[in-house]
């Protein structure tokens, strides 16, 4: 995994999630289940897209990416989202669940090295 990809996709994810959180917490009633589920689904889709673009990585690299992105997201929420929406958002369960969702998504949906090796071995056996 390259640091430029880790930081680049992480920065993209942070910016998009920050905009999404500001819009969601200011404009929508997140107490409605369907709105909360759509919020979580958008976070899931964005995180999967950024995670898959990292390429084939092992679990240690996935944990590193999840931790690094989590720190970046927390800082963005503290610096940008908190002042715009109000620091009371840090008392909402949905915000903390969104952090957990990012970590779990990175760990579950990264391109795994052992699966890639098996896929390549199958293609070599079929050719031979």
Backbone torsions as a table, in degrees:
resi	resn	phi	psi	omega
1	UNK	NA	132.4	-179.9
2	UNK	-90.0	144.5	179.5
3	UNK	-64.5	-33.9	-179.8
4	UNK	-63.6	-39.4	176.7
5	UNK	-68.2	-44.4	-179.5
6	UNK	-59.0	-48.2	-178.2
7	UNK	-74.4	-40.1	-178.4
8	UNK	-63.9	-52.4	179.0
9	UNK	-69.3	-31.2	175.0
10	UNK	-64.7	-43.3	178.6
11	UNK	-64.8	-41.8	176.6
12	UNK	-59.7	-46.6	-179.7
13	UNK	-61.7	-42.1	-179.3
14	UNK	-63.5	-45.7	-178.4
15	UNK	-63.7	-47.3	-177.8
16	UNK	-66.7	-42.0	178.9
17	UNK	-67.0	-35.5	177.7
18	UNK	-64.6	-45.6	177.1
19	UNK	-62.2	-43.2	178.9
20	UNK	-60.9	-43.5	-179.7
21	UNK	-67.6	-41.0	178.6
22	UNK	-62.3	-46.0	179.8
23	UNK	-65.0	-45.6	-176.3
24	UNK	-65.8	-44.3	-176.1
25	UNK	-76.8	-22.7	178.9
26	UNK	-91.0	-37.8	-171.3
27	UNK	-100.0	-27.9	-172.6
28	UNK	-111.3	154.6	174.5
29	UNK	-89.5	99.3	-175.0
30	UNK	-77.9	2.9	174.9
31	UNK	-79.0	-16.7	175.2
32	UNK	-75.9	134.5	-175.0
33	UNK	-62.4	-42.9	-176.7
34	UNK	-65.5	-38.0	178.7
35	UNK	-68.2	-41.1	178.2
36	UNK	-64.2	-39.4	178.7
37	UNK	-67.4	-39.7	177.0
38	UNK	-65.4	-38.3	176.1
39	UNK	-60.3	-47.8	178.3
40	UNK	-64.9	-38.6	179.1
41	UNK	-64.7	-40.7	177.4
42	UNK	-64.1	-40.8	177.0
43	UNK	-63.3	-42.9	179.5
44	UNK	-61.4	-47.3	-178.1
45	UNK	-63.7	-45.3	179.9
46	UNK	-63.8	-41.8	-179.3
47	UNK	-68.4	-40.2	177.5
48	UNK	-62.9	-42.9	-179.2
49	UNK	-61.4	-44.5	-179.5
50	UNK	-70.7	-37.5	-179.1
51	UNK	-66.7	-42.9	-178.6
52	UNK	-66.8	-26.8	179.5
53	UNK	-74.7	-10.7	177.7
54	UNK	-71.1	-18.0	-178.8
55	UNK	93.4	-165.6	-179.1
56	UNK	-79.2	118.9	-179.3
57	UNK	-134.3	158.8	176.6
58	UNK	-91.3	179.6	-174.7
59	UNK	-67.6	-34.1	178.6
60	UNK	-64.8	-43.0	177.0
61	UNK	-65.9	-35.3	177.2
62	UNK	-66.0	-39.4	176.6
63	UNK	-66.1	-38.6	177.1
64	UNK	-63.0	-45.2	179.0
65	UNK	-63.0	-44.1	-179.7
66	UNK	-62.6	-43.4	179.3
67	UNK	-66.6	-43.4	179.9
68	UNK	-64.5	-44.8	179.4
69	UNK	-66.6	-37.0	178.9
70	UNK	-62.7	-43.0	178.3
71	UNK	-63.1	-42.5	178.8
72	UNK	-63.4	-41.2	-179.5
73	UNK	-67.9	-41.9	178.3
74	UNK	-61.8	-43.2	178.5
75	UNK	-64.6	-41.8	178.5
76	UNK	-63.8	-39.5	178.4
77	UNK	-67.7	-36.6	179.2
78	UNK	-70.2	-39.5	-174.5
79	UNK	-85.8	-38.8	-172.9
80	UNK	-107.8	-56.9	-173.0
81	UNK	-66.5	-41.6	-179.8
82	UNK	-57.6	-53.9	178.8
83	UNK	-64.0	-33.7	-178.3
84	UNK	-75.2	-41.6	-175.0
85	UNK	-97.6	-33.5	-174.9
86	UNK	120.1	140.5	-176.7
87	UNK	-71.1	-5.3	177.0
88	UNK	-69.3	-13.7	177.6
89	UNK	-64.9	-22.7	179.3
90	UNK	-73.0	-6.5	175.2
91	UNK	-92.9	-7.2	-177.4
92	UNK	-86.7	139.3	179.8
93	UNK	-67.9	-33.8	-177.4
94	UNK	-61.7	-38.0	178.3
95	UNK	-63.9	-44.8	-179.2
96	UNK	-69.3	-33.5	175.4
97	UNK	-68.2	-30.5	177.6
98	UNK	-66.5	-36.0	175.9
99	UNK	-64.5	-44.2	178.4
100	UNK	-63.5	-37.9	178.9
101	UNK	-63.6	-38.6	177.9
102	UNK	-62.9	-46.1	-178.9
103	UNK	-63.1	-48.7	-178.2
104	UNK	-63.7	-39.2	-179.8
105	UNK	-63.9	-43.3	178.7
106	UNK	-62.4	-43.4	-177.5
107	UNK	-70.0	-31.9	-177.2
108	UNK	-88.7	-30.2	-170.0
109	UNK	-111.0	11.0	176.3
110	UNK	-74.4	156.8	177.8
111	UNK	-74.1	114.9	-173.3
112	UNK	-85.3	138.2	-176.3
113	UNK	-65.4	-42.5	-176.3
114	UNK	-67.6	-31.1	177.2
115	UNK	-71.3	-39.7	179.0
116	UNK	-64.9	-39.1	178.7
117	UNK	-65.0	-43.7	178.5
118	UNK	-62.8	-40.3	179.8
119	UNK	-63.5	-41.5	179.1
120	UNK	-68.4	-36.7	178.9
121	UNK	-66.7	-37.4	177.1
122	UNK	-63.8	-41.8	-179.2
123	UNK	-68.9	-32.2	176.7
124	UNK	-69.3	-41.6	179.5
125	UNK	-65.1	-37.4	-179.3
126	UNK	-68.6	-34.7	179.4
127	UNK	-72.5	-39.9	-176.4
128	UNK	-75.5	NA	NA
